Amino acid sequence: MLEKYITNKILKYLRSLEYCYCFKEYGGSYGSSGIPDIICCYHGYFVAFEVKTAKGRTTALQDVSIRNINKAGGRAVVVRSVDEVKAVLEELDTKRSIAIGGKKI
């Protein structure tokens, strides 16, 4: 499966969610190298997804960006499927629920 196909499926899923804003970051000459593929704000959380195929590997620049985002308090992860994205968002939902006294909003 191509990375582009996985990215499009993830974007479609994210765009279907309430309280979610996301966009595809294009690297190369039109963007910044090493920035994760998908930038997302989900219920106020900054989330960045670096999309890879089953055998895909991150570059050194991508590793630095992921590390810096996490160090700054955001959430940056490498994902290979919509299910992995869902797991990250569920983790954030749990964190948000705990932060507001166990009530899910």
trRosetta pair geometry for C-beta under 8 A, 3 or more apart (Angstrom, degrees):
i j d omega theta_ij theta_ji phi_ij phi_ji
1 5 5.5 -112 -179 75 90 132
1 6 6.1 95 132 -52 118 98
1 53 6.2 172 78 -131 75 99
1 54 7.5 88 41 -13 97 99
2 5 4.6 98 65 1 86 103
2 6 7.2 -155 97 -3 48 84
2 53 7.1 -61 -148 -82 19 122
3 6 5.7 -56 -151 38 36 111
3 7 6.1 40 152 -22 69 107
3 37 7.9 -144 167 -98 112 158
3 51 5.6 129 -166 120 91 103
3 52 6.5 -36 -112 -135 111 27
3 53 5.4 -89 -68 -43 79 89
3 56 6.5 78 -82 -72 117 156
4 7 5.6 -54 -147 36 29 115
4 8 6.4 30 155 -19 64 105
5 8 5.9 -54 -149 35 29 110
5 9 6.6 28 153 -17 62 105
6 9 5.8 -57 -152 36 31 111
6 10 6.4 30 152 -18 66 107
6 51 5.4 169 104 -175 113 121
6 53 6.9 -180 -10 -91 144 60
6 80 6.8 -59 -155 -172 154 43
6 81 6.7 -86 -145 -96 111 41
6 82 8.0 -154 -161 -38 73 71
7 10 5.8 -57 -149 37 30 111
7 11 6.3 29 155 -18 66 107
7 24 6.6 72 168 -117 123 118
7 37 5.7 -101 -116 156 121 139
7 38 6.8 176 -148 -51 89 111
7 51 4.7 171 -80 64 85 171
8 11 5.7 -52 -144 38 31 111
8 12 6.3 36 155 -22 64 105
9 12 5.7 -52 -149 34 30 113
9 13 6.5 31 152 -18 63 106
9 82 5.3 -92 134 -53 108 115
10 13 5.7 -56 -152 37 32 111
10 14 6.2 28 154 -17 67 108
10 38 6.2 -110 116 -43 128 163
10 49 6.5 -138 166 111 152 159
10 51 6.4 -149 11 -94 152 128
10 79 7.0 112 -105 102 145 137
10 82 5.6 -168 -92 -94 64 72
10 85 5.3 138 -137 -42 104 157
11 14 5.8 -55 -142 39 31 109
11 15 6.0 28 160 -17 66 110
11 22 6.4 -159 -131 109 72 126
11 24 6.3 -31 -86 -56 139 102
11 38 6.6 -155 -78 -114 84 127
12 15 6.0 -60 -145 39 25 109
12 16 6.7 28 153 -25 60 108
13 16 5.8 -62 -158 28 31 113
13 17 7.3 33 149 -28 63 102
13 82 5.0 131 -33 -142 158 117
13 85 6.5 125 91 89 140 141
13 86 7.6 -81 167 -63 145 91
14 17 5.9 -53 -162 18 39 115
14 20 5.4 -141 -178 150 77 137
14 22 4.4 8 133 13 142 154
14 38 7.2 157 -8 179 162 139
14 40 6.0 -100 -155 -116 144 131
14 42 7.8 -94 -147 -82 100 111
14 85 7.1 -86 -63 167 98 144
15 20 7.3 -141 -98 101 23 113
15 22 6.6 -111 -65 50 71 108
17 20 3.9 46 88 7 110 142
17 42 7.2 0 114 -129 146 100
17 89 7.7 -107 -115 -156 163 158
19 42 6.8 79 121 -163 85 51
19 43 4.9 48 139 -78 130 65
20 40 6.6 -16 -166 -167 91 105
20 41 7.2 166 -151 85 44 56
20 42 4.9 5 -111 -109 87 77
20 43 7.7 -18 -73 -26 69 64
21 40 6.9 158 85 -154 50 55
21 41 4.7 5 54 51 98 100
22 38 5.8 7 -174 -178 117 101
22 39 6.6 166 -150 87 65 48
22 40 4.0 -10 -100 -103 100 85
22 41 7.5 -164 -70 24 58 56
23 38 7.3 171 86 -149 31 63
23 39 5.8 -11 59 58 79 93
24 37 6.4 -27 -148 168 75 75
24 38 6.0 -36 -103 -97 54 69
25 31 5.7 135 174 -163 82 153
25 32 7.8 -39 177 47 122 82
25 35 4.9 -96 146 116 151 119
25 36 6.6 89 40 88 136 51
25 37 6.1 -169 51 -161 87 22
25 38 7.0 -163 8 -82 88 16
25 39 5.5 76 -42 -17 115 106
26 30 5.2 -3 106 88 118 116
26 31 4.6 160 89 -19 60 134
27 30 7.8 96 117 63 16 74
27 31 4.8 -91 -107 77 25 114
27 32 6.8 -63 -126 83 72 35
27 33 5.3 77 -165 -107 112 48
27 34 7.3 121 -122 6 128 31
27 35 6.3 175 -88 45 91 88
28 31 6.3 56 47 40 58 83
28 33 7.2 83 -63 -82 24 82
31 35 6.3 -102 153 42 116 133
32 35 4.7 80 80 -25 98 122
33 61 5.3 -15 135 151 97 162
34 59 6.8 -109 -102 81 77 113
34 61 3.1 -110 -85 148 116 101
34 62 5.1 -154 -146 -69 66 44
34 64 6.2 -17 -170 61 143 99
34 65 4.4 157 147 -30 97 126
35 39 7.6 -24 167 -59 110 113
35 48 7.7 -106 -179 -156 70 136
35 65 5.8 -166 -100 -146 35 157
36 39 6.7 130 79 -71 99 68
36 48 3.8 126 44 164 148 106
36 49 5.8 143 166 72 128 26
36 50 4.3 -101 -129 -66 90 74
36 62 7.1 97 -84 -149 60 92
36 65 6.3 -167 -33 121 76 129
36 66 6.8 93 -66 -81 111 81
36 69 7.5 -27 -12 -18 125 159
36 76 5.8 -160 -44 -148 146 106
37 49 6.2 -52 63 98 91 76
37 50 5.8 113 3 -132 91 40
37 51 4.5 -57 47 15 155 97
38 48 6.9 160 86 -158 58 50
38 49 4.2 -2 58 55 108 103
38 51 6.6 67 -8 -32 106 110
39 47 7.9 145 -165 86 41 53
39 48 5.6 -14 -108 -108 62 84
40 46 7.7 136 83 -163 56 41
40 47 4.4 -29 75 73 105 96
40 48 7.0 176 25 -83 80 35
40 49 6.8 34 -2 -6 123 101
41 44 6.9 7 180 -109 95 13
41 45 7.0 158 -158 73 53 41
41 46 6.2 -24 -103 -98 73 54
41 47 7.3 160 -95 23 22 81
42 45 5.2 -27 68 59 79 97
42 47 5.4 2 12 7 113 132
42 89 5.9 -101 170 -123 161 99
42 92 6.2 82 99 104 122 157
43 92 6.9 155 54 138 120 117
43 93 7.5 103 15 -94 159 64
43 96 5.7 -17 129 -95 143 160
44 96 8.0 125 53 -111 108 122
45 74 7.5 126 175 -143 73 64
45 75 6.3 12 165 10 117 118
45 92 5.1 -119 27 -153 169 135
45 96 7.5 -105 -37 -65 122 113
46 69 7.3 -135 123 -166 115 104
46 73 7.7 76 46 102 116 77
46 74 3.8 -60 94 -121 111 108
46 75 6.9 157 92 25 61 69
47 74 6.8 -174 -80 180 29 93
47 75 4.8 -16 -111 72 75 102
47 76 7.4 160 -164 -81 46 45
47 77 8.0 -24 -166 16 90 96
47 88 6.8 126 -152 139 132 127
47 89 7.6 -2 -104 -85 172 76
47 92 7.1 -69 -72 -58 130 155
48 65 7.7 -101 128 142 155 106
48 66 7.3 -150 93 -109 120 66
48 69 5.3 -71 25 -157 135 170
48 74 6.5 47 -2 141 101 132
48 75 7.3 174 26 93 65 53
48 76 4.1 -8 65 -110 105 90
48 77 7.7 151 85 22 62 52
49 76 7.7 -161 -70 -150 26 58
49 77 6.3 -17 -115 69 63 77
49 78 7.8 105 -166 -128 60 20
49 79 5.0 -28 -158 18 108 123
49 85 6.2 -5 -106 -104 149 102
49 88 7.7 178 -91 44 103 164
50 58 6.1 38 141 -103 151 113
50 62 5.6 100 -131 -171 149 122
50 65 8.0 126 -69 85 126 116
50 66 6.3 -59 -15 -75 136 119
50 76 7.1 49 -16 177 99 93
50 77 7.2 -145 29 107 83 34
50 78 4.7 -39 75 -103 104 67
50 79 7.2 142 68 19 50 68
51 78 7.9 156 -90 -159 13 61
51 79 6.0 -32 -104 72 60 84
51 80 7.4 125 -159 -100 61 34
52 56 3.2 -156 -169 87 96 126
52 57 7.0 104 -145 -38 144 12
52 58 6.9 -87 -66 -60 139 71
52 78 5.7 2 7 -172 122 106
52 79 7.5 151 28 75 75 35
52 80 5.6 -44 78 -91 76 84
53 56 4.2 110 41 -25 71 109
53 80 6.8 61 -177 -141 15 98
54 80 5.9 90 -86 -168 48 139
56 80 7.5 169 42 -107 108 100
58 62 4.1 -130 -168 91 100 129
58 63 5.3 124 121 -57 128 79
58 66 7.2 -30 -156 -10 159 140
58 78 6.0 -105 -52 -90 121 134
59 62 4.7 100 50 6 74 102
59 63 7.1 -133 96 -5 41 86
60 63 5.6 -52 -150 34 33 114
60 64 6.6 35 152 -20 64 103
61 64 5.7 -52 -151 34 33 112
61 65 6.5 33 152 -17 65 105
62 65 5.7 -54 -148 37 34 111
62 66 6.2 34 155 -19 67 107
63 66 5.8 -55 -146 37 29 111
63 67 6.2 29 156 -18 64 109
64 67 5.8 -58 -147 39 29 111
64 68 6.2 26 156 -18 65 109
65 68 5.8 -58 -144 38 29 109
65 69 6.3 29 158 -19 65 105
65 76 7.0 -144 127 -174 78 162
66 69 6.0 -54 -148 34 28 109
66 70 6.5 23 156 -13 63 109
66 76 4.3 -161 -141 120 66 126
66 77 7.3 104 -148 -82 117 18
66 78 7.2 -22 -107 -44 153 84
67 70 6.0 -61 -150 41 28 108
67 71 6.1 30 153 -22 65 111
67 76 8.0 -82 -20 71 19 131
68 71 5.5 -53 -142 37 31 114
68 72 6.3 28 158 -17 64 108
69 72 5.9 -62 -150 39 28 108
69 74 4.3 -63 176 72 87 121
69 75 7.4 -36 135 71 109 11
69 76 3.8 84 79 -27 136 132
70 73 8.0 102 -179 -27 29 9
70 74 6.6 -88 -81 74 31 68
70 75 6.8 47 -103 -124 75 33
70 76 5.4 -106 -46 36 84 94
75 88 6.7 152 145 -175 134 113
75 92 6.8 -116 -1 -77 164 116
77 84 7.6 -149 127 154 128 109
77 88 5.7 -157 33 -98 150 139
79 84 4.1 172 -145 101 93 125
79 85 5.3 58 -159 -60 163 75
79 88 7.1 -82 -79 -16 126 135
80 84 5.9 79 41 -2 63 150
81 84 5.0 106 58 2 76 97
81 85 7.4 -134 103 0 48 85
82 85 5.4 -54 -155 36 40 115
82 86 6.3 45 148 -23 69 102
83 86 5.5 -49 -148 33 34 116
83 87 6.6 39 151 -22 64 101
84 87 5.6 -48 -151 31 35 115
84 88 6.8 37 151 -19 63 101
85 88 5.8 -54 -154 33 35 111
85 89 6.4 28 152 -13 67 108
86 89 5.8 -60 -148 41 32 108
86 90 6.1 35 154 -23 67 106
87 90 5.7 -51 -144 34 30 113
87 91 6.5 36 153 -22 62 103
88 91 5.7 -53 -156 32 32 114
88 92 6.7 28 148 -15 64 104
89 92 5.5 -52 -149 38 38 112
89 93 6.3 45 149 -24 67 101
90 93 5.3 -47 -146 32 35 116
90 94 6.5 38 152 -20 63 101
91 94 5.8 -51 -153 33 31 112
91 95 6.5 32 149 -18 63 106
92 95 5.4 -52 -146 38 36 114
92 96 6.1 37 153 -20 67 105
93 96 5.7 -54 -145 38 30 111
93 97 6.2 34 153 -23 64 107
93 104 7.2 21 -180 -131 98 110
94 97 5.6 -52 -146 34 29 114
94 98 6.5 29 155 -17 63 104
95 98 6.0 -56 -151 36 28 109
95 99 6.4 29 151 -22 63 109
96 99 5.6 -56 -148 35 31 114
96 100 6.6 5 162 0 66 108
96 104 7.8 75 101 -128 100 65
96 105 7.8 -106 145 43 115 85
97 100 6.6 -72 -148 46 26 91
97 102 6.1 26 160 -142 88 27
97 103 6.9 -162 -151 74 73 24
97 104 5.0 -21 -107 -83 108 75
98 102 6.8 26 -110 -74 41 54
100 103 5.5 -80 115 59 104 86
100 105 6.4 -34 93 -3 167 115
